[in-house]
Amino acid sequence: MSSARDSRIDAYIAKSAPFAQPVLKHLRDLVHEGCPEVKETLKWGAPSFEHAGKILGNMASFKAHCAFGFWHQGMEKVVAPGAAGAEPAMGSFGRITAIGDLPDKKTMLRYVRTAAKLNESGEPGRPRPAGKKGANKELKVPADLAAALKKNAPAGRNFAAF
């Protein structure tokens, strides 16, 4: 099955800085080659790739660099941050300013295929961040809100469920 390309990703790449466009196109092509079933989408305003119902990886473009990261936490054992020797930044490969900042094609395809297998494995991916301390602290309801909720029983039940 051939994976479809999302026109929003085309637009994202086209709006990126000139240095970033070939890098993003290269990364996108590698993901599709390594995982033909991948689905493209936008998450958090940046291109993301999904496979087996989970995020496989994502990429982003900034003023002076790009980033690409695999999502499954198991990939941290496979790809060390800054694997290509670039400056540290978000993602799996640090600051990417040119295709040469990435591992070679064979290595990248191996990474994509490994990430796809991890998504298929059923192993948990990236855990949700722990809640902030005090997140369950009881908050005081303002008097005017409490009065309004007493007048509207369904709204009161909804509020109480929060």
SULZI-V865171 format. One record per residue. N is the residue number from 1. PSI is psi in radians with two decimals (* if undefined). BURIAL is # if it has 9 or more other ideal C-beta (glycine too) atoms within 8 Angstrom, else .. Layout:
N/PSI/BURIAL, N/PSI/BURIAL
This chain:
1/2.27/., 2/2.42/., 3/2.47/#, 4/2.66/., 5/2.39/#, 6/2.19/#, 7/-0.40/., 8/-0.54/#, 9/-0.69/#, 10/-0.81/#, 11/-0.71/., 12/-0.82/#, 13/-0.75/#, 14/-0.56/., 15/-0.16/., 16/2.83/#, 17/2.61/., 18/-0.68/., 19/-0.54/., 20/-0.49/#, 21/-0.86/#, 22/-0.56/., 23/-0.85/#, 24/-0.71/#, 25/-0.73/#, 26/-0.82/#, 27/-0.77/#, 28/-0.80/#, 29/-0.71/., 30/-0.73/#, 31/-0.76/#, 32/-0.65/#, 33/-0.72/#, 34/-0.43/#, 35/1.45/#, 36/-0.38/., 37/0.02/., 38/2.57/#, 39/2.36/#, 40/2.58/#, 41/3.04/#, 42/2.30/#, 43/2.33/., 44/0.53/., 45/0.15/., 46/2.70/#, 47/2.30/#, 48/2.70/#, 49/2.24/#, 50/2.52/#, 51/2.39/#, 52/0.63/., 53/0.16/., 54/2.79/#, 55/2.23/#, 56/-0.77/#, 57/3.03/#, 58/2.82/#, 59/2.75/#, 60/2.69/#, 61/2.37/#, 62/-3.11/., 63/-0.72/., 64/0.01/., 65/2.96/#, 66/2.95/#, 67/2.61/#, 68/2.33/#, 69/2.49/#, 70/2.54/#, 71/-0.69/#, 72/2.28/#, 73/-0.38/., 74/-0.38/#, 75/-0.32/#, 76/-0.43/., 77/-0.34/., 78/-0.75/., 79/2.04/#, 80/2.51/., 81/2.41/#, 82/0.55/#, 83/-0.52/#, 84/0.09/#, 85/0.13/., 86/2.94/#, 87/2.58/., 88/2.49/., 89/-3.12/#, 90/2.80/., 91/-3.08/#, 92/-0.21/#, 93/0.30/#, 94/-2.74/#, 95/2.14/#, 96/2.08/#, 97/-0.17/#, 98/2.78/., 99/-0.57/., 100/-0.23/., 101/-0.16/#, 102/2.76/#, 103/2.88/., 104/2.89/., 105/-0.79/., 106/-0.76/., 107/-0.77/., 108/-0.71/#, 109/-0.67/#, 110/-0.74/#, 111/-0.79/#, 112/-0.78/#, 113/-0.66/#, 114/-0.76/#, 115/-0.71/#, 116/-0.75/#, 117/-0.67/., 118/-0.71/#, 119/-0.64/#, 120/-0.38/., 121/-0.37/., 122/-0.16/., 123/2.53/., 124/2.48/., 125/-2.11/#, 126/2.19/., 127/2.66/., 128/2.53/., 129/2.51/., 130/2.53/., 131/2.76/., 132/2.61/., 133/2.41/., 134/0.15/., 135/-0.46/., 136/0.23/., 137/2.38/., 138/2.21/., 139/2.57/., 140/2.25/., 141/2.22/., 142/2.55/., 143/-0.73/., 144/-0.62/., 145/-0.76/., 146/-0.72/#, 147/-0.74/., 148/-0.66/#, 149/-0.55/#, 150/-0.54/., 151/-0.33/., 152/1.65/., 153/-0.80/., 154/-0.71/., 155/-0.66/#, 156/-0.74/#, 157/-0.75/., 158/-0.82/., 159/-0.76/., 160/-0.54/., 161/-0.39/., 162/*/.
